[in-house]
Every structure is written in structure tokens, then in C-alpha cells.
Amino acid sequence: MSKDTAYIKSALSTDNYEAFMVGDKQAGEVHWLTTENSSGAPTYSGLWRCEPMTFDYEFPGDEIFHIIEGSLLIELEDGTSVSVEAGDIISFNKGIKSTWTIQSSFKKFFVISNC
């Protein structure tokens, strides 16, 4: 969002998604809504979707997400496992290392700050 724009509105179609890469592996697809806040600092938001798969993920910033559909098992480096499903809202701190197992077609709305 630029300083000159008070809001952003987005319409979704399959054309509005792009591959989301974790290292050299595609892990679903993303539709970006924002990549910076009104001060110009990196702040990412959008929709992410993925079919069942497993991949490693280190949170690049503080991340809050709302699960729109599907289910996911997140295994943290300390051995903690977190299951989330449609309707859940969850937050993780920057730098947490995890393994994600997408258990069913998955979609979330996310915001990542403090990158």
C-alpha cells in the first residue's frame, strides 16, 4: 500500500496467484495483497493455498493467520505439535523453525510483519 492510497481492494481468480517458493521447493501458491505498510516497512499480507504436502518453514517475520479451509499440522523444532483447521486464528514469532504437513486442501489469510 502506498502512502497515497487509503485502501487496497483485491479480486481473486486463479490468475491472481503465483508460486510460493520455500528455498527451491514450491509450497503452494500466494496472492499478495500488500508487501509493505504505509510507512514503507515490509509487511506482507494475502491469501495462501496449498494441496497436501510436507515442507520445512522458518517464519520470516511475526505471522498471524486465519485458516479459511483445510487442516494443517505444524511441528516446531522444540517438539511441540500444533494442529489448526478452518476457523482457527494463530500467531507465530519470527524465526521459529517448523515442519508443515498440509493434511487437506488448505487456504489461509495471513499478515507477516517485523521481517
Buried (B, 14 or more C-beta within 10 A) or exposed (E): BEEEEEEEEEEEEEEBBEEBEEEEEEBBBBBBBBEEBEEEEBBBBBBBBBEEBEBBBEBEBBBBBBBBEBBBBBBEEEEEEEEBEBEBEBEBEBEBEBBBBBBEEBBBBBBBBBB
